[in-house]
Amino acid sequence: MSGTTTAAVRPRRRAAGAGANRWVVLVVLCVSLLLVALDATVLHVAVPAVTADLKPSAIELLWIVDVYPLVCASLLILFGTLGDRVGRRRVLLLGYGLFGVASAVAALAQTAETLILARALLGVGGAMIMPATLSILRQVFPDRRERALAIGIWSAVAAVGAAVGPLLGGFLLEHFWWGAVFLVNIPLMLVSLPVGRILLPESRGKQSGPWDVVGALMAAGGLFGVVLGVKRLGGGEAPASPFTLLPLLAGAALLVLFVRRQRRLAHPLVDLRMFRRPAFSTSVGCIVLAMLALVGLELIAAQYLQLVLGLSPLETGLRLLPLTVAAMAAGLAGARMLRRFGPRRMVCFGFCLTAAAVVTLTAMGGTDNAPLLLSGFVLLGFGLETTLFGAYESMLSECHADQAGGAAAIGETSYQLGAGIGIALLGSVMNAAYAPHLRSVPGVPQHASDAAGHSLGEAYEVAGRLGGPVGAALRRTARDSFVHGLHVTLLVSAVLLLLGAAMALRLPRVMQCAEPAATVELPAPREEEREAESEQQREAAAVESGVSA
């Protein structure tokens, strides 16, 4: 009997040891994600200091800010699928090293060109790290219930990083020079590299055949062109401009060729059959719609707080902080909500709650209404994170563990594309509703009206130059027009969010948790038990034969 007990307990002890380590792995992955999320926003408050020190041109300054997310979004599929082939931990550790080196180069940059190059290398490192964290998480947590909790913690950390970035950058700028916003990455990477090498498990997919290098480059080039064109549209460039139209057309053509190539290959870089599963394709669409509806809106809300209500950048950050806190709460509660309500109702609820928050915020006017803003931002943060959590979890659970890197890269790419398109679309809606009202202000010259129509900040500058009653009238009209444009933009966002709720009806009703049974290795212990029982029967038979003799 002791042999049977030992054989049965031994694999359970091994499983328990692995289970104890996976939460430590989650901590390491969350630290990795925190660094990438911080670096995406930490530079925003340092732009004036960088401009005063390096004196970049307008184009160089634009590239300093945009090259990091542009390169990162372009290379997500390349490094996500590469991790499936050569090892996700290996790609993650290489990303750590590159991120640390690029941070040092950025901190010590003496020219704008050097800083642009360093920011591009940071984007390469971020593209290595982001899909690797999600794919390793998918591998380490085969149990869907535990994985849902892990994804909730992961997404809460992402929300914290995006919110803390500007605050951390502001603190460092008050005590150090602008390069300190990059130097903070280095000690964390020096700790993450050895810890990650020791604690993180290596995993890779079971794909056979060569890695499609040509396809990877086509995907990277196509995404680069599309994201660049979308960012230029979001920056106010004319759609017919060759610097906007050519990247969009070239990027779209490369992506079409990439899809056709993947369908022909016996061993594709990305298994496009994943999109035939309704839950996977719907989850990706929900991520795009959620970001499309809200990212541009967040930028407009920040302008409203500073330019209409006259709040300082620190006060603006504090007003937006409830949104982040609510998003963290939704991430931590997401696993329980998913088990209770299922993906369909959870994502639909998230979209509808966010739409209700957006409609509530249409009551914002030219005067401060702190209770309204607090309630609206709390509902907005909780609803958005609920939507993204349910969509990400459903997307990862629909893909096979071997395809985790590619699926994670698709999810992150859809996030970036949705954000870029949202800035362009909602920015265009805002401008269309804002600018026409400034053409009929009495006493304002045509050229001044055109300049004031570019943005509210520029309208305030024009009004200051005009001065007197005419300047005051232009300032008042610009503020009222901005509030009107904000209301129109909010209503457009609400419509997009309701479309997302309708799309989410294609998601599964219940959370299927049958997958882990296939990952638990039970045959070996059962075989050992059978062998032990047979041995006991033979011994008993021998004893009985001896007694009868």
Helices and strands as residue ranges (DSSP letters): H 2-41, G 44-46, H 47-54, H 58-86, H 88-107, H 112-140, H 144-175, H 180-183, H 185-199, H 213-234, H 242-264, G 272-276, H 278-303, I 304-308, H 313-360, G 361-363, H 370-398, G 401-403, H 404-434, G 435-440, H 446-452, H 456-466, H 468-503, G 504-506, H 516-519, H 523-548
